[in-house]
Amino acid sequence: MTKRPTSDLTAYQRDLLAVIVDEPGQTGQDYDRRVENVRQERTSHERIYRNLGELVDRDLVDVEEVDGRTNAYRPTGDGMDLILDDVSWLLERIEE
């Protein structure tokens, strides 16, 4: 079996990246609420921003300043490709 494309990410990071791909240009607080809904669990602000930072460091997400205190996040081409590859990988497992 081939390695899952997102296996180098935590499940939380994978879900966060998928949410960012689905709704690019939102703030960390917006994504915090979306991930909580997807995962059905409460998360801390520290967790969301630490994981956003890791996705930025891995060049999967770009950050842009909206104002002096607020940032917005968008997937990079690599981030988009990784999620699409992950979806394809999952579909291949279903078809087997």
C-alpha positions in Angstrom: 0.0 0.0 0.0 1.3 3.5 -0.8 1.9 6.1 1.9 -1.0 8.5 2.5 0.0 11.9 1.1 -0.8 13.7 4.3 0.9 11.2 6.6 3.5 13.8 7.5 0.8 16.0 9.0 -1.1 15.4 12.2 -4.8 14.6 11.7 -5.6 18.1 13.1 -3.3 19.8 10.5 -4.8 17.7 7.7 -8.3 18.8 8.8 -7.2 22.4 9.2 -5.6 22.4 5.7 -8.8 20.9 4.2 -10.8 23.7 5.8 -8.5 26.4 4.5 -8.7 24.9 1.0 -12.5 24.9 1.2 -12.7 28.5 2.4 -9.5 30.4 1.7 -8.9 33.9 3.0 -10.4 33.5 6.4 -8.9 34.4 9.8 -7.5 32.1 12.4 -10.6 32.5 14.6 -12.8 31.6 11.6 -10.8 28.4 11.0 -10.9 27.6 14.7 -14.7 27.5 14.6 -14.7 25.5 11.4 -12.2 22.9 12.7 -14.2 22.6 15.9 -17.3 21.8 13.8 -15.5 19.3 11.6 -13.8 17.5 14.5 -16.6 17.9 17.0 -14.2 19.0 19.7 -13.2 22.2 21.3 -9.7 23.6 20.5 -7.6 26.3 22.1 -6.5 29.4 20.3 -2.9 28.3 21.0 -3.5 25.0 19.1 -5.0 26.7 16.0 -2.3 29.3 15.7 0.5 26.9 16.4 -0.8 24.6 13.7 -1.4 27.5 11.3 2.2 28.5 11.8 3.4 24.9 11.1 1.4 24.8 7.8 2.9 28.2 6.9 6.4 26.9 7.7 5.9 23.9 5.5 4.8 26.2 2.6 1.3 24.7 2.5 -0.4 27.9 3.6 0.3 31.6 3.0 -0.5 34.2 5.5 -1.4 37.8 4.7 -1.9 40.7 7.1 -5.4 42.1 7.0 -4.8 44.8 9.6 -2.4 45.3 12.4 -3.8 42.4 14.4 -5.6 40.1 12.0 -4.1 37.7 9.4 -5.9 35.8 6.7 -4.7 32.4 5.4 -4.8 30.8 1.9 -3.5 27.5 0.6 -0.4 27.6 -1.5 -0.3 25.5 -4.7 1.5 22.8 -2.7 -1.1 22.9 0.0 -3.9 22.6 -2.6 -2.1 19.7 -4.4 -1.5 17.9 -1.1 -5.2 17.9 -0.2 -6.2 16.8 -3.8 -3.6 14.0 -3.7 -5.0 12.9 -0.3 -8.6 12.8 -1.7 -7.4 10.8 -4.7 -5.5 8.4 -2.3 -8.7 7.9 -0.3 -10.8 7.3 -3.4 -8.3 4.6 -4.5 -8.7 2.8 -1.2 -12.5 2.8 -1.6 -12.2 1.4 -5.1 -10.0 -1.5 -4.0 
